[in-house]
Amino acid sequence: MSQFLFENDYSSDALRWIKIIEENNLQLYPYRKLSQDLNNIKTLQEIIIKNNDYPLAYFFASEFQFEQYKMQKLILDSKDPKYAFLFAQNIYNCDITALENIVLSSNKIKYICSFACFVSSANIHPLEAAIIKSKSAKYSYMLIKYLKNIDINKHKNIILKSKKPRFLFELAKYLTDINDIKKIEDLIIESGSFTYMRLFAQKIKLANVDRIEKAMLETNNTEEIKKFAKKVKKSSMKRFLLIE
């Protein structure tokens, strides 16, 4: 994930930062030397502190290895979960525990999950507990996708209830019980998603390929049947490859 992270949540601040850098004629890493711009950098930092501009405090700390603790204080005082997450993710030697506490206290599951997934030294247990409490299949899916040693059983029912084929397929990768696999297979077939029926048959060892093939045939979608036959090694529908 980029320190600039051009999403709706961050893009206006990132563009503001770039404009300020250009206006102050500062050189960004890796081309600049800190000693050459030190006076301008100090002046810019003083302005950021005076204006309590915590979004720019993050960008300043990410670019300049200069008194980053002052920028961290602005982030901590702001209690803004998205910049607490970004600071923890991208700024070396920051106070991970203090930043994590801000994210947890915000109850913003998006940033709680991002912190768990993308901050390497995060304390996973309280973050995961908050995600489980939210019952959000999207964020349970993210945890099992990006983190090792997660207890899948804590997230299984949340994802099953969502009936979302993308989440179900990811869950199936980590399950070994044939009954669980069959339940997910049923839900993916019911979803009507050609992509995930094909991926399930292709990637999940315990998948019932014949059953998924039958469901594909019942759709009468020639193009999707041909894709299935091409991609799935165990497919018995190779004859459909001859259809123009």
C-alpha positions in Angstrom: 0.0 0.0 0.0 1.3 3.4 -1.0 2.0 6.2 1.5 0.0 8.5 -0.8 -2.9 6.0 -1.1 -4.9 7.9 -3.7 -8.4 6.9 -2.5 -11.3 9.2 -1.8 -10.3 9.3 1.8 -6.8 10.6 1.1 -6.5 12.1 -2.4 -7.3 15.7 -1.5 -4.7 15.8 1.3 -2.1 14.1 -1.0 -2.7 16.7 -3.7 -2.5 19.4 -1.1 0.9 18.1 0.0 2.2 17.9 -3.5 1.2 21.4 -4.2 2.9 22.7 -1.0 6.1 20.8 -1.9 6.1 22.4 -5.4 5.4 25.9 -4.0 8.3 25.6 -1.5 10.6 24.2 -4.2 11.5 21.1 -2.1 13.0 18.0 -3.5 11.3 14.7 -2.5 13.0 11.4 -1.8 15.1 9.8 -3.3 16.4 12.9 -5.1 16.7 15.4 -2.3 19.3 15.8 0.4 17.9 16.9 3.7 20.7 19.3 4.5 20.1 21.2 1.3 16.5 22.0 2.2 16.7 22.1 6.0 15.6 25.7 6.5 12.6 25.3 4.2 11.7 22.0 5.9 11.8 23.5 9.4 9.6 26.4 8.2 7.1 24.0 6.6 7.0 21.9 9.8 6.4 24.9 11.9 3.4 25.9 9.7 2.0 22.4 9.9 2.2 22.4 13.7 0.8 26.0 13.9 -2.2 25.0 11.8 -2.6 21.6 13.5 -2.7 20.1 10.0 -2.4 16.4 11.0 -2.9 15.1 7.4 0.1 17.1 6.2 1.9 15.9 9.4 1.7 12.4 8.0 3.0 13.3 4.6 5.8 15.4 6.1 6.9 12.5 8.3 6.7 10.1 5.4 9.0 12.2 3.3 11.5 13.9 5.7 13.5 12.1 8.4 13.3 15.1 10.6 11.7 15.3 14.1 9.0 12.9 13.2 7.9 12.7 16.8 6.4 16.2 16.4 4.3 15.0 13.5 3.3 11.9 15.4 2.0 14.1 18.3 -0.3 15.9 15.8 -1.7 12.5 14.6 -2.2 11.3 18.2 -3.9 14.5 19.3 -6.2 14.3 16.2 -7.4 10.8 17.1 -8.1 10.3 13.4 -8.1 6.6 12.6 -7.1 6.7 9.0 -4.0 8.8 9.6 -3.2 6.8 12.7 -3.2 3.7 10.5 -1.1 5.3 7.8 1.4 6.6 10.3 1.8 3.2 11.9 2.1 1.5 8.5 4.6 3.8 6.9 6.6 5.7 9.5 9.6 4.0 11.0 10.0 3.8 14.8 6.6 5.2 15.5 4.5 4.4 18.6 2.5 1.4 17.2 0.6 0.8 20.5 -0.6 4.4 20.8 -1.6 4.6 17.2 -3.4 1.2 17.4 -5.4 2.5 20.5 -6.6 5.4 18.4 -7.8 3.1 15.7 -9.5 0.8 18.1 -11.2 3.6 20.0 -12.7 5.0 16.7 -14.7 1.8 16.1 -14.1 2.4 12.4 -13.9 -1.2 11.2 -12.3 -0.3 7.9 -9.2 1.1 9.6 -9.2 -1.5 12.4 -9.0 -4.2 9.7 -6.4 -2.3 7.7 -4.3 -1.9 10.8 -4.5 -5.6 11.5 -3.7 -6.6 7.9 -1.0 -4.1 7.0 0.8 -3.0 10.1 3.4 -5.7 10.7 3.8 -5.3 14.5 0.1 -4.7 15.3 -1.4 -6.5 18.3 -3.8 -8.6 16.3 -6.1 -10.0 19.1 -8.0 -6.8 20.0 -8.3 -5.8 16.4 -9.6 -9.2 15.4 -12.1 -9.2 18.3 -13.5 -5.9 17.1 -13.9 -7.2 13.6 -15.7 -10.4 14.8 -18.0 -8.2 17.0 -18.9 -6.2 13.9 -20.0 -9.3 12.1 -18.7 -7.8 8.8 -18.0 -10.5 6.2 -16.0 -8.1 4.2 -13.5 -7.6 7.0 -13.4 -11.2 8.1 -12.6 -12.0 4.5 -9.7 -9.5 4.6 -8.3 -11.0 7.7 -8.2 -14.6 6.5 -6.9 -13.4 3.1 -4.0 -11.3 4.4 -3.0 -12.8 7.8 -1.5 -16.2 8.7 -2.4 -18.1 11.9 -6.0 -16.7 12.0 -8.5 -19.0 13.6 -10.8 -19.6 10.6 -13.6 -21.0 12.7 -14.1 -17.6 14.3 -14.9 -16.1 10.9 -16.5 -19.0 9.1 -20.2 -18.4 10.0 -19.9 -14.7 9.4 -18.7 -15.3 5.9 -21.2 -18.1 5.2 -24.1 -15.9 6.2 -22.9 -13.2 3.7 -23.4 -15.7 0.7 -20.9 -13.5 -1.2 -19.1 -15.8 -3.7 -15.8 -13.9 -3.5 -15.7 -14.3 0.3 -16.9 -17.9 0.2 -14.2 -18.9 -2.3 -11.5 -17.4 -0.1 -12.9 -19.2 2.9 -12.9 -22.5 1.1 -9.2 -22.3 0.5 -8.6 -22.8 4.3 -11.2 -25.5 5.1 -10.7 -29.3 5.0 -14.0 -30.6 6.2 -16.0 -32.0 3.3 -19.3 -30.8 4.8 -18.0 -27.2 5.0 -16.8 -27.4 1.4 -20.1 -28.8 0.2 -22.0 -26.0 2.0 -19.8 -23.4 0.3 -20.2 -25.1 -3.1 -24.0 -25.0 -2.7 -23.9 -21.3 -1.9 -21.6 -20.5 -4.9 -23.9 -22.5 -7.3 -26.9 -20.7 -5.8 -25.2 -17.3 -6.4 -25.1 -18.0 -10.1 -21.5 -16.6 -10.3 -19.9 -18.2 -13.4 -16.5 -16.9 -12.3 -16.5 -18.4 -8.8 -18.2 -21.6 -9.9 -15.2 -22.0 -12.3 -12.6 -21.0 -9.8 -14.1 -23.3 -7.1 -13.9 -26.3 -9.5 -10.4 -25.2 -10.6 -8.8 -24.4 -7.2 -10.6 -26.3 -4.4 -9.4 -29.9 -4.2 -12.6 -31.2 -2.6 -14.9 -29.6 -5.1 -17.5 -31.8 -6.8 -16.6 -30.8 -10.4 -19.3 -33.0 -11.9 -21.9 -31.2 -9.9 -20.7 -27.8 -10.7 -20.5 -28.8 -14.4 -24.1 -29.8 -14.3 -25.1 -26.4 -12.8 -23.1 -24.7 -15.6 -24.8 -26.8 -18.3 -28.2 -25.9 -16.9 -27.4 -22.2 -17.5 -27.2 -22.8 -21.3 -24.5 -20.1 -21.4 -22.2 -21.4 -24.2 -19.4 -18.9 -23.6 -19.2 -19.6 -19.9 -19.4 -23.4 -20.5 -16.5 -23.1 -22.9 -14.5 -21.1 -20.4 -15.1 -23.8 -17.7 -14.0 -26.6 -20.0 -10.8 -24.7 -20.9 -9.8 -23.7 -17.4 -10.9 -26.7 -15.3 -8.5 -29.7 -15.8 -11.0 -32.2 -14.4 -13.8 -31.0 -16.7 -15.5 -33.6 -18.8 -16.9 -30.8 -21.1 -14.0 -30.6 -23.5 -16.4 -31.2 -26.4 -17.7 -27.7 -25.9 -14.3 -26.3 -27.0 -15.4 -27.2 -30.5 -18.4 -24.9 -30.4 -17.9 -21.7 -32.3 
